[in-house]
């Protein structure tokens, strides 16, 4: 497997310049992963498939979905791509490289785990700031146009918000100057995680159905679980408690259902920040009411 990856990487660095791979290659990879993972949820919603797992009964109109796609393409080409191009010198200065040898899996895993933790911390506070009255009204309300989110709405936002919260995503790699393959894997995992958080479905295989404090981001949990051995951590239940603090689609869907500035559930990946600062109290109370069988608790909104 390692030799196959190295051979493929050798082909890339032989046929494309470092700039082409870091900027255009990253953009193409992002667009491919984002739309290939997000578009199926539009199909599910339109066809009514797996509707019993849908968090909300309400569906978006085809016009609303098409508006989202059109705006996304505009923002991606006019905001994301220029940011990738203009940030390239910074990443190069900080040590980013695309040459062989490839970093070890332990190095890649350690760096990506650091990126997730740092991004989550910065995102939480940035997101809370965006929920102050003026910024919510003039900036963040764009993202909340979709009270019933679907996968692609994860990146539907005001250009100012794209730049503001995008900083949380790139600051980790900018600090560490990783190999380009690490940056690509981080981008893929982050895109898949945020699409999943906005997908609008809560499937029966989510562990949050069985563990009360568990969030349920399946992709991130698989990544962390498979790499515990690199950090000399056993896979016993007691050592996996930190996996309970990763958010789910249901966790973030609650955030979108409440159309005001203090909706709570501000985290991007982990849920412990919301728990520490009490910004998930409304969500936890609703979960308790549901689990207790309170008929007054709205099952779906």
Secondary structure, DSSP 4 states (H G I P E B T S, - for coil): -HHHHHHHHHHHHHHS-HHIIIIIIHHHHHHHHHHHHHHHHHHHHHHTTTGGGBS-S----HHHHHHHHHHHHHHIIIIIHHHHHHHHHHHHHTT-B-PSSPPPHHHHHHHHHHHHHHHHHHHHHHHHHHTSHHHHHHTGGGGGG-SS--GGGGG---HHHHHHHHHHHHHHHHHHT-BHHHHHHHHHHHHHHHHHHTS-B--TT-GGGT-TT----HHHHHHHHHTGGGGT---SGGGGGGGGGB--HHHHHHHHHS-STT-----SSBSHHHHHTTTTHHHHHHHHHHHTT-TTS-S--
